[in-house]
Amino acid sequence: MLPRVRAIRRFTVRTVLPEALAALDDLALNLRWSWHAPTRELFASIDPERWGDVHGDPVRFLGGLSPERLAELAADAEFVARLNGLADDLHRYRSEDRWYQDEAQRRVAAGEPALPSSIAYFSAEFGITAALPQYSGGLGILAGDHLKSASDLGAPIIGLGLLYGAGYFRQFLTRDGWQHETYPLLDPDNLPLTLLREGDGTPSRISLPLPGGRVLHAQIWRADVGRVPLLLLDSNVPENDDLARRVTDRLYGGTSEHRLHQELLLGMGGVKALRVHARLTGTPEPEVYHCNEGHAGFLGIERIRELIERAGLSFAAATEAVRAGTVFTTHTPVPAGIDRFGADLVAEHFGGGNELPGIGVEDVLALGRESYDGGDPAVFNMAVMGLRLAKKANGVAQLHGRVSRGMFAHLWPGFDTSEVPITSITNGVHGDTWTDPSFVRAQTEAFTPDELASGAGWYKSEGGIDNTTLWELRRQMRSRLVADARVRVRKSWLKRGASPAELGWVDGVLDPDVLTIGFARRVPTYKRLTLMLRDTDRLRRLLTDPERPVQIVVAGKSHPADEQGIRLIQKLVQFADSEDVRERIVFLPNYDIEMAQTLYPGCDVWLNNPLRPLEACGTSGMKAALNGSLNLSILDGWWDEMFDGENGWAIPTADGVDDPERRDDLESAALYDLLENTVAPRFYDRTDGLPVHWLENVRHTLATLGPKVQATRMVRDYITELYTPTAEFYRALGGGDGADRSAAPALADWKAQVHQAWPGVRVEHVESEDVHDVVKVGDRVTLKAFVALGSLRPEDVEVQVNYGRVGEDDELDEFGTAELALTDTYEGGRYQFSRAFTLAQSGPFGYAVRIVPRHPALAGATELGLVAAAS
Ligand SMILES: *Cc1c(COP(=O)(O)O)cnc(C)c1O
């Protein structure tokens, strides 16, 4: 039987632009307009009303322009000059040397390791503009901001993702406040995307085998994010059977099998798409593959497959080469947030006749197996595979790094949690996307570029932005939010079945002079959307206070399968529907980038009250800060490291209170207290009409947080701390074409030997000369360790001493690590290692000797997960 193919062919007739306006196409097709206000202003000037209707999608906008209007514009010399000026600016932006090129040269001159020639960034979501709804929340926005900032820095990154036919859902409310979802189909031909095509014009294809002889085909769309290409795989092609066509139908939908197919396509298909793109454009192969969260983890399997095929490596050797070029970022400390599949389901795809050449099903399963105490043997864990296939791994804020080291410590038994090889790079946000254009303009006019970048402009004594101006700018942003909220509330009520006649009150919703608090985010339970409703009487009093009222704007989508989240939204909506408070608290449906861009600047206070430490980073508060909002937040995620007492407030947490009800009581009471006694009084305390103390906090936030929360800072950190060292390993282990192919097999063989020999590796005994029960600071102590190494050579190991203060539990707190040197060799694989050191600290002091594997191609002592300690 022939596969059933839906006989749908769509045609989109793109507008033919007059010659003089050809540059409009270039401007529309490069997503830089999404963060370049002058380009958006040019589009808007063509037809302001229609521009508003298309929600900032220039491709759709241009498609709807009449030939008459186009002819008019083509004859308008001033317009054409402005257009060509912007096109030149885009061209310059894309081709000039930027930070990365300068840094590359500096490194060559300084003899430092070279920056990666290219970096592939894989993510299941990308949030770049509301017009391309390929994101559900923070993870996707972060990925979008990563690409935009990489572009600004000139970094040679290429993004890999999926093109979801209906993106994430649109949210509506029913009359009684229940979330309702719709999935409007996107038309890729009408989006700022171009299809990758072969030289003869046929669309390029990649394919993957599926069980039962099925094949999953996909086409590849390319979005241009400034200088950065983003490739998006789309399974909606005629060669696919119905089921396969639906693999990329929507973000995070469907069954486990559906998700697995999405992730196989993203990871394995993504690597194939990269190769097609490289072949068509001649771009170099990446030296670094960044797996942003576990979803794309199968990218490692595809690269292992390639190396087996291209270079004839064994599975183990190919794995070493692949790991050498991989960075993994974990984004969630919530165990339920980790992506897991049934091991059986994964086995069906890599076994039972579907084996990839040279890769046994057991090889694949072992990568994702929870082979530790408390792990589920029936499960394939994508985060675990991500960590096992990466040379470097990180969390997304300092606290989250610590929490992740604890969460994954069972993968490194025998090591201290602090040694778990997961570092952290704190997220950032893309300044030009998330700062209100009027606020950017005011700063660019008043500050030099250096003052803008360093934040120093906010403190300059002359020609800066004074308090009156700052307060007026803040008021304008608040007023725009109020106007936008009224439009959204009215629309929502009409959808909920109200008649226009009942909605007169909507004109009085929110007040441009009232202290405005924002709370918008996805609605998983840990974010505690309804914490503010803990004591509704108290909240009512805050909202309706005759002298110092507050108003609250709330938004957020719940995952459609999360009924608990949907119920939380309903509870909030029903409260906001109450006649006595509905002008002071609103729920705005369909939180997305477009809403967010008006919401953050319009809020005076950005509220964040997750259950600590479950918010990995959180980025909405950073975006608010860029616009001069003050954060009011639990000390979680980024706030835990960036709150400084002057840039907002910390809501005290009841860490350690196990009863969740009691914890919510305590933390909500603390929140109300802060609002009532500190936040509102400071906002309403005026001198000559200005809230002077408040404005000091705003200025301080802008000057000091502004630079730190930038995604350019984040991407630079990734480049220097993770990408470049990873690229070094990649070069050393011969992952690239034409590289030395012997290094990876040698490392794989060495690791196999070490694993085999390890049962014979022991610290037999330790002597400390000159140590009595009481020693003095400054005393010199010599340690001698007598070790057995079995069949290993002394250079295969490092004998270490961990030393430091002994805590109450008899364990070392805050220890240091030092290496012992080989000082004697005995018969039968036995050795003496020793070291002398000076006691520098008073107090209870202890030490422990251990042996770990050592090899120059290891990222660290933990890489093999082997350690032999003195018993
Ligand atoms: C920034 C952003 C998020 C993520 O915010 P968090 O504070 O990390 O929860 C989610 N959705 C949209 C539309 C955003 O702009």
The ligand as an ORCA input file, in Angstrom:
! r2SCAN-3c Opt
* xyz 0 1
  C      11.260     36.288     29.805
  C      10.055     35.546     29.451
  C       9.741     34.355     30.114
  C      10.624     33.779     31.193
  O      10.483     34.462     32.395
  P      10.934     33.794     33.781
  O      11.148     34.913     34.694
  O      12.228     33.082     33.483
  O       9.866     32.879     34.203
  C       8.594     33.679     29.744
  N       7.792     34.153     28.786
  C       8.042     35.303     28.130
  C       7.107     35.773     27.078
  C       9.189     36.035     28.441
  O       9.454     37.152     27.769
*
